[in-house]
Amino acid sequence: MILYFYRQDMYGSYAEANAKDALREISGLTTEYRSLYDVGGDLADTLEAIHKTSKMMDEKSVIRYVLLDDDGTFLDAC
């Protein structure tokens, strides 16, 4: 799985951010040894990193997240 984020205050949609190469990957969801689902602590660590990163952004910034499968298939967004 691949998790990306983009700033909605700079790009109006996922499609626009993708077209302008503005998606930023949040890595560490899978490794060669295990996937995120194998160990719950990895998910908690990733969510904590996302939360801390979002708090470092300008208060007017809106961050959106996009989740894709390994083959690039769209799974979810928020």
Contacts in CASP RR format, 6 or more apart in sequence:
PFRMAT RR
TARGET T0000
AUTHOR 0000-0000-0000
METHOD contacts of the structure
MODEL  1
MILYFYRQDMYGSYAEANAKDALREISGLTTEYRSLYDVGGDLADTLEAI
HKTSKMMDEKSVIRYVLLDDDGTFLDAC
1 29 0 8 1.000
1 30 0 8 1.000
1 35 0 8 1.000
1 36 0 8 1.000
1 67 0 8 1.000
1 68 0 8 1.000
1 69 0 8 1.000
1 70 0 8 1.000
1 75 0 8 1.000
2 25 0 8 1.000
2 29 0 8 1.000
2 67 0 8 1.000
2 68 0 8 1.000
2 69 0 8 1.000
2 70 0 8 1.000
2 72 0 8 1.000
3 25 0 8 1.000
3 26 0 8 1.000
3 29 0 8 1.000
3 46 0 8 1.000
3 65 0 8 1.000
3 66 0 8 1.000
3 67 0 8 1.000
3 68 0 8 1.000
4 23 0 8 1.000
4 24 0 8 1.000
4 25 0 8 1.000
4 26 0 8 1.000
4 65 0 8 1.000
4 66 0 8 1.000
4 67 0 8 1.000
4 68 0 8 1.000
5 23 0 8 1.000
5 24 0 8 1.000
5 26 0 8 1.000
5 50 0 8 1.000
5 63 0 8 1.000
5 64 0 8 1.000
5 65 0 8 1.000
5 66 0 8 1.000
6 14 0 8 1.000
6 17 0 8 1.000
6 22 0 8 1.000
6 23 0 8 1.000
6 24 0 8 1.000
6 63 0 8 1.000
6 64 0 8 1.000
6 66 0 8 1.000
7 17 0 8 1.000
7 22 0 8 1.000
7 57 0 8 1.000
7 61 0 8 1.000
7 62 0 8 1.000
7 63 0 8 1.000
7 64 0 8 1.000
8 62 0 8 1.000
8 63 0 8 1.000
8 64 0 8 1.000
9 60 0 8 1.000
9 61 0 8 1.000
9 62 0 8 1.000
10 17 0 8 1.000
10 22 0 8 1.000
11 17 0 8 1.000
11 20 0 8 1.000
11 22 0 8 1.000
14 23 0 8 1.000
14 64 0 8 1.000
14 66 0 8 1.000
14 77 0 8 1.000
16 22 0 8 1.000
17 23 0 8 1.000
23 66 0 8 1.000
26 46 0 8 1.000
26 49 0 8 1.000
26 50 0 8 1.000
28 36 0 8 1.000
28 42 0 8 1.000
28 46 0 8 1.000
29 35 0 8 1.000
29 36 0 8 1.000
29 42 0 8 1.000
29 46 0 8 1.000
30 36 0 8 1.000
30 70 0 8 1.000
34 42 0 8 1.000
36 42 0 8 1.000
36 43 0 8 1.000
36 46 0 8 1.000
37 43 0 8 1.000
50 65 0 8 1.000
54 63 0 8 1.000
57 63 0 8 1.000
64 77 0 8 1.000
64 78 0 8 1.000
65 77 0 8 1.000
65 78 0 8 1.000
66 74 0 8 1.000
66 76 0 8 1.000
66 77 0 8 1.000
67 74 0 8 1.000
67 75 0 8 1.000
67 76 0 8 1.000
67 77 0 8 1.000
68 74 0 8 1.000
68 75 0 8 1.000
69 75 0 8 1.000
END
